[in-house]
Amino acid sequence: MRAKSRITGARIFDGMEWHDDAALVVEAGRVDSIVPENSDDDSVETIDARGLLLVPGFIDLQVNGGGGALFNEQPTLDGIRRICAAHARFGTTALLPTLITDTREVTTAAIKAGIKAKAAGVPGFLGLHFEGPHLSLARKGAHDPSLICPMGKSDLDEMLACMSALGCLMVTLAPENATKSQVKALADAGVVVSLGHTDAIFETACAYAKAGARTVTHLFNAMSGLGHREPGVVGAALATGALHAGIIADGFHVDPAAMGIAIRGKQGPGQIFLVTDAMSTIGTDMTRFRLNGREILRKDGQLTLADGTLAGADIDMLSSIRFVHETLGLPLEEAFRMATVYPADAMGIGSHKGRLMPGSDADFVLLTQELELRSTWIGGRKVSEADPPRVA
């Protein structure tokens, strides 16, 4: 692709509205403008996307692995490259490789890998997400209980240094093992603090939101539920406009009826956004893998420990969009926003990600009318392309 190019023929969704008979103009890796399709410019390379949909690239804030690589088992630059490349095949143009509860040594290795990935400009690498180890034992899920611990000064200092080096960081923690002052220190430094794997009551969750917590990790899962006398963390996530919330849309982690209720009941301006919580299986035919020394089984669209505990998800972002559109009946525009605009806003990067506005990063995907992926573009460069359809 030349320094300046125009993509024509597609129906363009900029994150807010559709543009018909228009062209997307890209220059130096950023969106220049959306112009009428008939505004020819012979000096600009033209790319024909006739009959396709052109939408912002998907953003995934919780990705444990992909392409056979699991970040906990491969906290390296190569591991990050493999994960980002695997998810680009499904339209994800920005993601947070996610490390679940592990040892200090693995955490430090993950931070070093993230710094290398940023320096190398790995396509799709946004920053890091540390899910643990400062969680609640009562809501540990698939996290190794022997590694769960309170947040100490050295833990806080390491996260602050990581934020300084990367510029984009999410940390999932539980009020049971982190203080409000620690949350404030992280938030003041720009870290997106997410409440998750917690049995906290509604009042506590709201207090932590006031201290600076910004999101809730995989809504409904591994948290105190919505009761009619004690609304729990689920209630706080829905009733508190300052909180955004990620949700796993695979039909296993959350019942579709509960998803619909939550989406309709969410108090703004915070929104519910899609996360995959994907493991190393994405883009592979793997049937099992290991996490913290334990075997995870892949069967019928689910990933579980031997006792049946869900251990991450076996879904990509494009499939998640199809699920909320086709199963929940959400308008296609809203399904796209849940994977673009809303996660960008949750991370505070909406000025340059998640939308196709002048000055935004030229991250986009081309889809068929049936929501099949044709190609993925990051910074105006094609990074993945589907095999051409077979001709009968």
N, C-alpha and C positions, 0 to 999 in steps of 0.2 A: 504494500500500500504506500502511495506517495505521501509526502508531507501534508498535502491537502487532497482530500478525496470526498466524493459524494456518493451516498448509497441511495439508489432510486428504486421505485416500483413497489416498495413495501408499504404496508400500513403501519405507521409509526405511533407507538405509545410512549410519551415522554415521562411517564410516571404519574401524570395527573389527567391527561386527556389524549385522545387520538388525533392524528393528523393524516388525512387522506390526500392523495395526489401531491405528496410532498417528498422532499429529499433531506437526508441527514448529511450535513457537511461536517467533516472531521479535519482538524488541522493540528499537527504536532501532538497527537495523542489525546486531544481534548475535543469536546463538542464545540464547533464554531457556531452553528445555527441549524434551524430547520426551515427550509425555504420551499416555495412552490416548485413542483417537479419540473415545470417547463422553463425554469430559469437556468438556461444552459450556460456553461462556462467551459470552453474548450481547453483551458489551461489546467483543468482539474480532472484527475482520474475518476471515471464513473464506474460504479459497481452495480450490476443489475440484480436486484432482489425481488423481482416481480412476483406477485402472488404470495409473498411471505409476510409475517409479522415481525416487526423490529421493536424490541422492548429492552429496557435497561437490564444489564447483567444482574444475576442473582447474588445476594449477599447472605452468607451462612456464618452465624456467630458461634456455632457449636459443632465442630467437626473433629472427631477422634481419629479418623483415618480414612483411607481409600486407596485403591490401586494395589492392595496387598500390604500396604504400610500402616501400622498402628503407631501413633505418635508416642505412646508410652513405651513401646518396644523399640522404636527407632527415632529417638529424639535428636535427629541430625538434620543437616541441610538437605541431604538426599531424601530423607523421609518427608520433609516438608515439600520438596519438589514433586515427589510422587503423589502426595495427597492432593496438592493443588491441581496437578495435571489430570488426575482421575476425576475430580469434581468439575473441571472445565468441560469435560465431555457431556455434562448434564446441565450446562448453562451457568454454573457458578463462577463469577469473575472476581470475587473477593471473599476470603474466608479467614476464620481464626482457628488454626490448628489448636486442638484442645487437649490438655493433659489432665487426666483425672488423677485422683489421690495417688501419690507415689512417694518415693524416698526423696530426701533433700538432694542427693546426687543426681537423680533423674531430672528433678526440677531444674537444677543448675544447668544440666546438659541441654534441656529444652530451651532455656533462656539464651544460651550461647548459640544454639541452632537458629533461633529466631533472629538474633542480631546478624548472623551470617546471611540469612534469607533476605533480610531487609537490604543489607549491603549489596547482595547479588541481584537485587531487583527481581526476585522470583515472581513470575506472573501469577496473580491471584492471591499472593500473601498479603494479608492485611495487618496482622499482629498476632498476639497469643491470647488464649483463654485458659486460665487455671481453675479447674473445677475441683476444689479441695486443695489441701487436706483438712481445712478448717470447717468441718461439717458436723452434723449431728449423728451420733451413733444410732439413735432411734430411727433415723431416716436415711441410713447409709446406702440403700439400694445395692448396686453391684460394687460399691467402693470397698476396698480392703479395710476392715475395722481396725486392724493392727497399726495402720498408718495414719488414721484420723487423729488430729491433735489440736490443741488451742493455738491461736496465732500468737507468736512471740515477737519480740523486738527484731530479731534477726530475720524472721519471715517477712515482717512489714518492710524492713529496710531493703530486702531483696526485691520485693514487688515494686517499691518506689524506684529502685535503680533500673529495673526492667522497663518500667514506664518511661523513664527518662531516655533510655536507649532506643526503644521501639516507637514511642509516640502513640501507640494504640494497644490497649490491654484491657481484658475483662477478667474479673476474679469472682468466682462463685464461692460464697461462704454462708455460714449459718450463725445467727445471733448466739447460739449456744457456745460457740468457740471463737468468737471475735467480738470486740467491744465497739460501741458506737464511736468512740474516739479514734479507733483504728479505721473504721469505715470513713470517718470524716477526713482523716489524713490521706487515705487512698483517693477519695473523691476530689479533694482539693488539688491533688496532683494530676487529675485528669483520668484516673483509672475508673472504668465503668464497673461498679460494684453490683453484683447480682445476688439476690437471696435465693438459696436453694438447699436441698437436702436438709431441711429444717422442720422441727416440730413446734416452732414459735407460735404464739397466739397472735391474734389480729392486732392487738395494741402494740406488741413488741415489733411486729413487722412494720407497722406504720411509723413507729419511733425510729427504726433503722432507715426508713425511707427519708424521714426528715433529716437524719444525720448524713445522708448523701447516697444511699443505695438507689440505683437507677432502674434496674431490671429485676425480673424473676426468672429463674432457670427452669426450663421445661415444665410449664404450668400444669398443675394437678399431680405431677409425678414427684415422689419423694418430698412431700410437704404436707403440713396440716391442712385438712380439707375444709370445705365450706359447710359449716353447720348453722342451724337456725339460731342458736344462742352464742356460738363461738365461731365467727366467720373464718378464722385461721388465716394462713398465708394466702390461700386462694382468694378469700374475700378481700384481703388487703390489696392483692394484685389487681382485682377488678374494680375496687372502689376508690383506689388512690390514683388520681390522674397523673401524678409525677412518675409512676412506675410504668415501664413497658414490660412485656412478658413474652418469652419465647414459648412456642408450642410445637410438639412433634406430631405431624399429621400423617401417621401411617395406619391409623385405624386400630392399632393395638395399644399404644400408650394412653390414648384418650378416646373414649367413645365419641362417635360423631355427634350425638345429641348433646353431650357435655361441651364439645368444642363450639357448637353453634350457640349454646346458651352463653358461654363465656364471651364470644365475639360480639354478640348482641348486647351484652351487659357491661362491656368494658367502658369505664369512665376515662375520657380523654383529658389532656392531649396525648398521654401515653397510649400506645396501641399494642395489639397482639401481633407478633411476627413469627414467621416460620423458621424453625431450625431443623436440621436433619438428625443431629446426634449420631451421625453416621460413623460406622466402624470401618475396618480395613477391607471389608467384603465388597464395598462399592466398586463396580467396574471389574469384578472378578467372578470366578465360579467356585470360590472357596466355600467349604462346608463347615469349617471349624477353625479357631485360632486361639491363642492364649493371651491372657491379660493378668498381670500380677501373679503369674504362675498357675492361674486357673483356666480351665478349658471353657470356651464359649462356643455354643452350638448354633448353627444357622439352619433353620427349617421353616418352610411355609411363610417366609417374609419376616420372621422374628429371629432375634439373637438372644439367647438365654444361657444362664448358668445351668449346671446339672439339676438344681432344685427348681428350675422354672423362672427364677428371677430375671426380669428383662435386663439386658446388658447392652445399652446403646440401641441403635436402630439400623435397619437394613433398607434405607430409602435415600434417594437423591432428591435434590431440590425441585427439579422439574416434575417428578412424580408427586411431590408434596403439593405443588401448585395445582396439578390435575385433581388431586384428592379434594382439596377445599372447593374447587370450582365444580367438579362433577358430583361429588358425594354430598357436600354441604350446600351446594347450589349458590355459592357466592358468585357475584358478577366477576367476569374474567379480569376486569380492571382491578378489583379489590384483591383477587387472588395474586395478581402480579405485585401489587403494593406490599402485600404481606411478605414478599421475598425480595423487595427492593427498597422502596421508600421507608417502610417502617423499621427494618433493621438498621438502615443508615441513620435514621433519626435517633434510634436507641443508642447508637455508638457516638452520636454527635458529629457525624461526618456527612450529613445531608447536603452540605454546600458543594461537595464534589463527587459524591457517590449516590447511587440509587435512583438518579434522575438523569434525563437527557436534556439538560439546559445549557445555554452558553457558558463555557468555562468548566463544565463537569468533565470528569474523566470519560473518555470514549469507550466505556465498557458496555457492551450490548450483546444480545443474542438474536439470531434469526430463526424463526419457528415457522412451521407449516400451520395452516388453518386448524389442523387436528392436534396442534401442540406437540409436534415432533421436532426435535432439534435439528437444524441444518448446520449452524456454525456458531462459534463463540469467539468474541473479540474482546481483547483487553488492551486498553490504551491505544485503540485504533488498529490493533494488529490481530489478525486471525490466529487463534491459538489451538482451535479444535474444529474439526469438520466431520460431519456424519458421512457415512458411506452413501453414495448416490442411490436413489431408489431404483429398484430393478425394473426393467422394461419387459413387459410380457411378450 
